[in-house]
Amino acid sequence: MSEDRVTLTEKQKRARRSRSLALALALAAFVVIVYVGTWAKLGAALFNRPM
Amino acid sequence: MAARPTNTAADFKKRMSLIEKQAVMDAGAGLSEASASDFIALLKPRVMSLVIFTGFVGMMAAPGHINPVIAAIAILCIAVGAGASGALNMWYDADIDAVMKRTAKRPIPAGRVSREEALGFGLVLSAFSVVTLGLFVNLLAAFLLAFTIFFYAVIYTIWLKRSTPQNIVIGGAAGAFPPMIGWAAVTNSVSIESIVLFMIIFLWTPPHFWALSLFMSDDYEKARIPMMPNVMGAASTKFQIFLYTVLVAPVGVLPWVMGFAGPAYGVFSIVMGALFLLYAFKVWRAEVGEPMISPAKKLFAFSIFYLFSLYAVLLGEVLVGKAMAAFGGAI
């Protein structure tokens, strides 16, 4: 089975690394946007609500 | 030698049936060599920058206050939504992009990104941008962004672009929505002022694109896109360019007439409108063929400067007004 594995070329490896980095950055940016946006939208009263 | 297509209305009807989707070479299902920059190219960054700018001006010109963080999120969502519609456009138009010189190096026709990847990328970014705008800003702005993406990807790209020479007249609406979305982000409403900001870009689009198509008509002909010069001929296109410029020049002055822009904008928009008319007039009066190429190129370059500078002056005036109000309030 192991003989069937695909070996990536250097160009494909570089491209995959570039895509992975961009995806990681985009996800991190989205987390920051949601965090900061929630504070900005709801303000200091974020946790001050009836349970 | 193949007969060169003629440009009569009857030919146009015949050619409409010829404009069908053709197979395109793309990256297929093999191992991808697409880098992050290829996916960024799918977002049409240059178009995106104009969208960000006009959306920002719409936001700043709107009456009322918006939290700066929420404003930044709104601009980001508008930018990503515009980019997503660019990716969807490249997904659908890969076949015609491949035969046009201007677009042949785009990621899909160049074989670096597959059409499926572009479609997925565009759909995911569309969904994220609209939902984020709805959650953090307001539902009206989110609805307008969703409508803009739908209008550009479905109404313009899939339907109008290949079927009518009026494609960019109606499709121009997609590019005109961003200031309206920016305005709605602040006010949660669509007002007559934001409609005027919309109309400036909407009426500006035909002279801008038809000037381009006058000196790029061979490219459009090759791709069988029914642009106005290929269908109705250059003479009719030149006249229609002038007609739309006659419409956009006074509409460009309306922000001052209606009182949401000051006298500096008023004077500037009158001068720029007169110059726009002059450039369009020169194109109209130029003889069809080689003599019209130079005036068309000048008009195309000026049209970009016209739109950018009008919005820039409006923004400058608004920012000065806000700064003076803050300064006056501090005293």
HADDOCK unambig.tbl for C-alpha pairs under 7 A between the chains (distance, minus, plus):
assign (segid A and resid 11 and name CA) (segid B and resid 33 and name CA) 6.65 0.50 0.50
assign (segid A and resid 12 and name CA) (segid B and resid 32 and name CA) 6.58 0.50 0.50
assign (segid A and resid 12 and name CA) (segid B and resid 33 and name CA) 4.97 0.50 0.50
assign (segid A and resid 15 and name CA) (segid B and resid 33 and name CA) 5.36 0.50 0.50
assign (segid A and resid 15 and name CA) (segid B and resid 34 and name CA) 5.70 0.50 0.50
assign (segid A and resid 15 and name CA) (segid B and resid 35 and name CA) 4.48 0.50 0.50
assign (segid A and resid 16 and name CA) (segid B and resid 35 and name CA) 6.91 0.50 0.50
assign (segid A and resid 18 and name CA) (segid B and resid 35 and name CA) 5.57 0.50 0.50
assign (segid A and resid 18 and name CA) (segid B and resid 36 and name CA) 5.54 0.50 0.50
assign (segid A and resid 19 and name CA) (segid B and resid 35 and name CA) 5.67 0.50 0.50
assign (segid A and resid 19 and name CA) (segid B and resid 36 and name CA) 4.84 0.50 0.50
assign (segid A and resid 22 and name CA) (segid B and resid 36 and name CA) 6.15 0.50 0.50
assign (segid A and resid 37 and name CA) (segid B and resid 69 and name CA) 6.63 0.50 0.50
assign (segid A and resid 37 and name CA) (segid B and resid 70 and name CA) 6.41 0.50 0.50
assign (segid A and resid 37 and name CA) (segid B and resid 136 and name CA) 6.53 0.50 0.50
assign (segid A and resid 40 and name CA) (segid B and resid 69 and name CA) 6.42 0.50 0.50
assign (segid A and resid 40 and name CA) (segid B and resid 70 and name CA) 6.80 0.50 0.50
assign (segid A and resid 41 and name CA) (segid B and resid 136 and name CA) 6.70 0.50 0.50
